[in-house]
Amino acid sequence: MELLAHNFSSDFARSAHLARGAGDDGDSEALVAFRDPQQMSLLVRATAFVFADPRSRQLHELIERIAPSEATVLITGETGTGKELIARHVHGLSGRAEQTFVAINCGAFSETLVESELFGYEKGAFTGAQQGKPGWFETASGGTLFLDEIGDLPLAMQVKLLRVLQEREVVRLGARRAIPIDVRLIAATNVDLAEAVRAGRFREDLYYRLQVIGLPLRPLRERPGDIMPLTRHFMAIYAQRLHLGEVELDLDAQQALLAYPWPGNIRELENVIHRALLVCRSGVVRAEDLSLSGWHRAPAPASAPVPVPDAWAGGADIAYAAHGAAGQDDLLAAERFARAWQALLDSGEPVEFEAMQQELVRAAWERNERNQVRAAKHLNLSRNILRTFLKKAGAID
């Protein structure tokens, strides 16, 4: 598929571009991709998003309708579905396209730093503040501010963010004077914020303030029409990068790609294609080159059982709740948990709440073959929060 770039603005072009190519049916396919993903720090971030599947085309039509407005946008979707690319696409189609686009990961800052990073600080606001510094809201003034992993924002900061959105002004740390701002906010998350609101982890008023316009991104498995256009895009990118010339995909490989559930979404697809082009022979990618069979194998037993406190001994329901033992399918998950916690409380043993949280996170991590992305999805947590618990439990460094 030949890709022809259509740049929205000088700023947008430095990081992403829109490309169109002719599909097999003659229709055009819109593809948004980072221009030079090698220069970016990418762990689980998608580097391309294509609008070929009918569901994706509906999303594209919605984006074109809402982008020119000034409304706040909340993008939701699993890890690796391309949330930042969609945010850049909205910016590129808006009236702010020629202005700054600032992308910030809320989970990248500690609770003590996030306020000064977002809102800035004055000289002498804290030890080491030798001069004042504008925050990201000020930096993005006139343009768009993208807050990724908004669900990781501490509750105290959620209150301040709500005030900024309502008043359209920020107060730097250590200052008394408010600074007016002109920023369009786009937020994104891979967790269920409605559930987080019910659990008390996210403010309800901020949730409704953010979701003026919601853009839910479907996982790749639910939009199979995007798989082959993305595959062709990544093959073209990596074939050029690896100096391979023209590379083909045989029929079995195509069928394997379409049948795979893609838990890591677009980012996983890119990694699979990259590896396949490294190991393929004679310019043909075969099914075995994709190394997708591991997903279908039965889960390997853990190398060692997860340690359980003595007070939990005999609580078969707890083991079932964590690992899914057979023979109790007639019980709802909520009932199994209720029985387990009641047995624990009835035992009279002291309960260490933090230890229970760590054991639950660790059990889910082991159950998902130590895959952090799938474990976080299993528990409806962000990956950063899961990593925090795993570090506290000593499971990872």
C-alpha positions as CSV (number, residue, x, y, z in Angstrom):
1,M,0.0,0.0,0.0
2,E,1.5,3.3,-1.1
3,L,1.3,6.0,1.6
4,L,1.0,9.6,0.6
5,A,1.4,12.1,3.5
6,H,-1.0,14.9,4.1
7,N,0.4,17.2,6.8
8,F,-2.0,19.2,8.9
9,S,0.5,21.7,10.3
10,S,4.2,22.2,11.0
11,D,3.8,21.1,14.6
12,F,1.6,18.1,13.7
13,A,4.0,17.1,11.0
14,R,6.9,16.8,13.4
15,S,5.2,14.0,15.3
16,A,2.4,12.5,13.2
17,H,0.8,12.6,9.8
18,L,-2.3,11.5,7.9
19,A,-1.7,9.2,5.0
20,R,-4.1,7.7,2.4
21,G,-3.6,4.7,0.3
22,A,-5.7,2.6,-2.1
23,G,-7.2,-0.4,-0.5
24,D,-7.9,-3.7,-2.2
25,D,-11.5,-2.7,-2.9
26,G,-10.4,0.7,-4.4
27,D,-11.6,2.7,-1.4
28,S,-9.2,5.1,0.3
29,E,-7.9,4.2,3.8
30,A,-7.0,7.0,6.2
31,L,-4.0,6.2,8.3
32,V,-2.6,8.3,11.1
33,A,1.0,7.5,12.1
34,F,4.0,9.0,13.9
35,R,6.4,10.2,11.3
36,D,9.5,8.9,13.1
37,P,8.6,6.5,15.9
38,Q,12.2,5.4,16.3
39,Q,13.0,8.8,17.8
40,M,10.2,8.4,20.4
41,S,10.2,6.5,23.7
42,L,7.6,3.8,22.9
43,L,6.8,1.0,25.4
44,V,3.2,0.1,24.7
45,R,2.2,3.1,22.6
46,A,0.7,2.5,19.1
47,T,2.5,4.2,16.3
48,A,-0.3,4.0,13.7
49,F,-4.0,4.0,13.5
50,V,-6.0,3.1,10.3
51,F,-9.6,3.8,9.5
52,A,-10.5,0.9,7.2
53,D,-12.9,-1.2,9.2
54,P,-16.5,0.1,9.1
55,R,-16.4,0.7,12.9
56,S,-13.2,2.7,12.5
57,R,-14.7,4.7,9.7
58,Q,-17.6,5.6,12.0
59,L,-15.1,6.8,14.5
60,H,-13.4,8.9,11.8
61,E,-16.6,10.5,10.9
62,L,-17.3,11.4,14.5
63,I,-13.8,12.9,14.9
64,E,-14.3,15.1,11.8
65,R,-17.5,16.4,13.3
66,I,-16.2,17.2,16.8
67,A,-12.6,18.2,16.1
68,P,-13.5,21.9,15.1
69,S,-15.2,22.5,18.4
70,E,-13.6,23.6,21.6
71,A,-15.2,20.8,23.7
72,T,-13.2,18.7,26.1
73,V,-12.6,15.1,24.7
74,L,-12.2,11.9,26.7
75,I,-10.6,9.0,24.7
76,T,-11.0,5.6,26.2
77,G,-9.5,2.3,25.1
78,E,-7.2,-0.6,25.9
79,T,-3.4,-0.1,26.0
80,G,-1.9,0.0,22.5
81,T,-5.1,1.1,20.7
82,G,-3.7,4.5,19.6
83,K,-5.2,7.0,22.0
84,E,-2.4,9.6,21.6
85,L,-2.6,9.3,17.8
86,I,-6.3,10.0,17.9
87,A,-5.7,13.0,20.2
88,R,-3.2,14.4,17.7
89,H,-5.7,13.7,14.9
90,V,-8.4,15.7,16.7
91,H,-5.8,18.5,17.2
92,G,-4.8,18.4,13.6
93,L,-8.4,18.9,12.4
94,S,-9.2,21.6,14.9
95,G,-8.8,25.4,14.7
96,R,-5.8,25.0,16.9
97,A,-3.8,22.9,14.4
98,E,-1.1,25.5,13.9
99,Q,-0.6,25.9,17.7
100,T,1.2,23.7,20.2
101,F,0.2,20.1,21.0
102,V,1.5,19.0,24.4
103,A,1.3,15.4,25.5
104,I,1.7,14.5,29.1
105,N,1.5,11.1,30.9
106,C,-0.1,11.6,34.3
107,G,1.3,8.4,35.5
108,A,4.9,9.5,34.8
109,F,5.0,11.9,37.7
110,S,5.0,11.3,41.5
111,E,2.3,12.7,43.6
112,T,4.6,15.4,44.9
113,L,5.7,16.6,41.4
114,V,2.5,16.4,39.4
115,E,1.2,19.8,40.7
116,S,4.3,21.8,39.8
117,E,4.5,20.0,36.4
118,L,0.9,20.8,35.4
119,F,0.5,24.2,36.9
120,G,4.1,25.5,37.3
121,Y,5.8,27.2,40.3
122,E,7.3,30.5,41.4
123,K,10.8,31.1,42.5
124,G,11.2,29.9,46.1
125,A,8.1,27.8,46.1
126,F,10.1,24.9,47.4
127,T,13.7,24.0,48.1
128,G,15.7,24.1,44.9
129,A,13.2,26.4,43.0
130,Q,15.8,29.0,41.9
131,Q,13.5,30.5,39.4
132,G,9.9,30.3,38.3
133,K,8.7,27.8,35.7
134,P,5.5,27.7,33.7
135,G,3.5,24.4,33.9
136,W,2.2,22.4,31.0
137,F,-1.1,24.2,31.0
138,E,0.7,27.5,30.3
139,T,3.0,25.9,27.8
140,A,0.0,24.6,25.8
141,S,-1.9,27.9,26.0
142,G,-3.4,28.6,22.6
143,G,-3.1,24.9,21.6
144,T,-4.1,21.5,22.9
145,L,-3.0,19.7,26.1
146,F,-3.3,15.9,26.0
147,L,-3.4,14.2,29.5
148,D,-2.8,10.5,29.1
149,E,-3.6,8.0,31.8
150,I,-5.9,10.6,33.5
151,G,-7.1,7.8,35.8
152,D,-3.7,7.8,37.6
153,L,-4.1,11.4,38.7
154,P,-4.3,11.7,42.6
155,L,-7.6,12.7,44.0
156,A,-6.1,16.0,45.4
157,M,-4.9,16.9,41.9
158,Q,-8.3,16.0,40.4
159,V,-9.9,18.8,42.5
160,K,-7.3,21.3,41.2
161,L,-7.7,20.1,37.6
162,L,-11.5,20.6,37.9
163,R,-11.1,24.1,39.1
164,V,-8.7,24.9,36.2
165,L,-11.3,23.6,33.7
166,Q,-14.0,25.6,35.3
167,E,-12.2,28.9,35.8
168,R,-9.9,28.7,32.7
169,E,-6.9,29.9,34.8
170,V,-4.1,28.3,36.8
171,V,-2.3,29.4,39.9
172,R,1.4,28.4,40.1
173,L,2.7,26.7,43.2
174,G,3.8,29.4,45.6
175,A,1.9,32.2,43.8
176,R,-1.2,34.2,44.7
177,R,-2.1,35.5,41.2
178,A,-4.1,33.4,38.7
179,I,-2.9,33.2,35.1
180,P,-5.6,33.0,32.4
181,I,-5.1,30.1,30.0
182,D,-6.6,29.2,26.6
183,V,-6.2,25.5,26.2
184,R,-8.3,22.7,24.7
185,L,-8.0,19.6,26.9
186,I,-8.0,16.0,25.6
187,A,-7.7,13.3,28.2
188,A,-7.3,9.5,27.8
189,T,-7.4,6.4,29.9
190,N,-7.3,2.7,29.6
191,V,-9.3,2.1,32.8
192,D,-13.1,2.3,33.3
193,L,-13.5,5.7,34.8
194,A,-17.2,5.1,35.6
195,E,-16.1,2.1,37.8
196,A,-13.3,4.2,39.3
197,V,-15.9,6.8,40.3
198,R,-18.0,4.1,42.0
199,A,-14.9,2.9,43.8
200,G,-14.1,6.4,45.0
201,R,-10.8,6.6,43.0
202,F,-12.0,9.3,40.6
203,R,-14.2,12.3,41.2
204,E,-17.6,12.2,39.6
205,D,-17.7,15.9,38.8
206,L,-14.4,15.7,37.0
207,Y,-15.5,12.6,35.1
208,Y,-18.6,14.4,33.7
209,R,-16.5,17.5,33.0
210,L,-14.1,15.5,30.9
211,Q,-16.6,13.5,29.0
212,V,-18.3,16.3,27.1
213,I,-17.3,14.2,24.1
214,G,-16.3,10.6,24.5
215,L,-14.3,8.8,21.9
216,P,-14.2,5.0,22.7
217,L,-11.5,3.2,20.7
218,R,-12.3,-0.4,20.1
219,P,-9.6,-3.0,20.6
220,L,-8.1,-4.4,17.4
221,R,-9.9,-7.7,17.7
222,E,-13.2,-5.9,17.3
223,R,-12.2,-4.1,14.1
224,P,-10.6,-6.9,12.0
225,G,-10.9,-4.7,8.9
226,D,-8.0,-2.6,10.2
227,I,-5.6,-5.6,10.7
228,M,-4.3,-6.1,7.2
229,P,-4.0,-2.3,6.3
230,L,-1.9,-1.9,9.5
231,T,0.1,-5.0,8.6
232,R,0.9,-3.6,5.2
233,H,1.9,-0.3,6.7
234,F,4.3,-1.9,9.2
235,M,5.7,-4.2,6.6
236,A,6.5,-1.3,4.4
237,I,8.1,0.6,7.3
238,Y,10.3,-2.2,8.6
239,A,11.2,-3.6,5.1
240,Q,12.6,-0.1,4.3
241,R,14.3,0.2,7.6
242,L,15.9,-3.3,7.4
243,H,16.8,-2.9,3.7
244,L,14.8,-6.0,2.7
245,G,13.2,-4.8,-0.5
246,E,9.7,-6.1,-1.2
247,V,8.3,-8.5,1.3
248,E,5.2,-10.7,0.9
249,L,2.8,-12.2,3.3
250,D,1.6,-15.7,2.5
251,L,-2.1,-16.8,2.9
252,D,-1.5,-18.8,6.1
253,A,0.1,-15.8,7.7
254,Q,-2.8,-13.6,6.8
255,Q,-5.2,-16.0,8.3
256,A,-3.1,-16.3,11.5
257,L,-3.1,-12.5,11.8
258,L,-6.9,-12.2,11.4
259,A,-7.5,-15.1,13.9
260,Y,-5.3,-13.8,16.6
261,P,-7.0,-11.8,19.4
262,W,-4.3,-9.1,19.8
263,P,-4.4,-8.4,23.5
264,G,-1.6,-5.8,23.0
265,N,-3.5,-4.3,20.1
266,I,-1.7,-2.2,17.5
267,R,1.6,-2.0,19.4
268,E,1.7,-5.8,19.6
269,L,0.9,-6.1,15.9
270,E,3.8,-3.8,15.1
271,N,6.2,-5.8,17.2
272,V,5.0,-9.1,15.6
273,I,5.6,-7.7,12.1
274,H,9.0,-6.3,13.1
275,R,10.1,-9.7,14.4
276,A,8.6,-11.5,11.4
277,L,10.6,-9.4,8.9
278,L,13.8,-10.1,10.9
279,V,13.4,-13.9,10.7
280,C,11.6,-14.5,7.4
281,R,13.4,-16.1,4.4
282,S,13.3,-15.3,0.7
283,G,11.2,-12.2,1.2
284,V,8.1,-14.2,2.3
285,V,6.5,-14.0,5.8
286,R,5.0,-17.3,6.8
287,A,2.7,-18.1,9.7
288,E,5.5,-19.6,11.7
289,D,7.5,-16.4,11.4
290,L,4.8,-14.6,13.3
291,S,5.2,-16.6,16.5
292,L,1.6,-16.3,17.5
293,S,1.0,-19.9,18.6
294,G,2.0,-19.1,22.2
295,W,-1.3,-17.3,22.8
296,H,-3.2,-20.6,22.2
297,R,-1.2,-22.9,24.5
298,A,-2.5,-23.8,27.9
299,P,-1.2,-21.5,30.7
300,A,2.0,-22.9,32.1
301,P,2.0,-23.6,35.8
302,A,3.6,-21.0,38.0
303,S,7.1,-21.8,39.0
304,A,6.2,-21.4,42.7
305,P,2.8,-20.8,44.4
306,V,1.9,-17.3,45.5
307,P,2.5,-17.1,49.3
308,V,-0.8,-16.7,51.2
309,P,-1.0,-15.5,54.9
310,D,-1.9,-18.2,57.4
311,A,-5.3,-16.5,58.1
312,W,-6.3,-17.4,54.6
313,A,-5.4,-21.1,54.9
314,G,-8.3,-23.4,54.1
315,G,-10.1,-20.6,52.2
316,A,-10.6,-22.5,48.9
317,D,-12.8,-19.8,47.7
318,I,-9.9,-17.3,47.8
319,A,-7.8,-19.6,45.6
320,Y,-10.7,-20.0,43.2
321,A,-11.3,-16.3,43.1
322,A,-7.7,-15.7,42.1
323,H,-7.1,-18.6,39.8
324,G,-10.5,-19.9,38.6
325,A,-10.6,-23.5,39.9
326,A,-13.0,-25.8,38.1
327,G,-16.2,-27.2,39.7
328,Q,-17.7,-24.1,41.1
329,D,-19.0,-22.4,38.0
330,D,-22.5,-22.0,39.6
331,L,-21.2,-19.4,42.0
332,L,-20.9,-15.8,41.0
333,A,-17.5,-14.1,41.4
334,A,-19.0,-11.7,43.9
335,E,-20.4,-14.5,46.0
336,R,-17.0,-16.3,46.0
337,F,-15.2,-13.1,47.1
338,A,-17.8,-12.4,49.8
339,R,-17.3,-15.9,51.3
340,A,-13.6,-15.6,51.2
341,W,-13.5,-12.2,52.9
342,Q,-16.1,-13.3,55.5
343,A,-14.0,-16.4,56.3
344,L,-10.9,-14.2,56.7
345,L,-12.7,-11.8,59.0
346,D,-14.3,-14.6,61.0
347,S,-10.8,-16.1,61.6
348,G,-10.0,-13.4,64.1
349,E,-6.6,-13.0,62.6
350,P,-5.3,-9.4,62.1
351,V,-6.0,-8.2,58.5
352,E,-3.4,-6.2,56.6
353,F,-5.3,-4.5,53.9
354,E,-2.2,-3.5,51.9
355,A,-0.9,-7.1,52.0
356,M,-4.2,-8.3,50.6
357,Q,-4.1,-5.9,47.8
358,Q,-0.5,-6.9,46.9
359,E,-1.4,-10.6,47.0
360,L,-4.4,-10.1,44.7
361,V,-2.3,-8.1,42.2
362,R,0.4,-10.6,42.3
363,A,-2.0,-13.5,41.8
364,A,-3.5,-11.8,38.8
365,W,0.0,-11.1,37.4
366,E,0.9,-14.8,37.8
367,R,-2.5,-15.9,36.3
368,N,-1.7,-13.8,33.2
369,E,1.7,-15.3,32.7
370,R,3.4,-12.3,34.3
371,N,2.1,-10.1,31.5
372,Q,1.5,-6.6,33.1
373,V,-0.8,-5.3,30.4
374,R,-3.2,-8.3,30.6
375,A,-3.0,-8.4,34.4
376,A,-3.9,-4.7,34.6
377,K,-6.8,-5.2,32.3
378,H,-8.0,-8.2,34.4
379,L,-8.1,-6.0,37.5
380,N,-9.3,-2.9,35.7
381,L,-6.3,-0.9,36.8
382,S,-3.8,1.2,34.9
383,R,-0.5,-0.5,34.1
384,N,1.4,2.1,36.3
385,I,-0.8,1.3,39.3
386,L,-0.3,-2.4,38.8
387,R,3.5,-1.9,38.6
388,T,3.4,0.1,41.9
389,F,1.7,-2.8,43.7
390,L,4.1,-5.4,42.1
391,K,7.1,-3.3,43.3
392,K,5.7,-3.1,46.8
393,A,5.2,-6.9,46.8
394,G,8.8,-7.4,45.7
395,A,7.7,-9.1,42.5
396,I,9.6,-6.7,40.2
397,D,12.4,-4.3,40.6
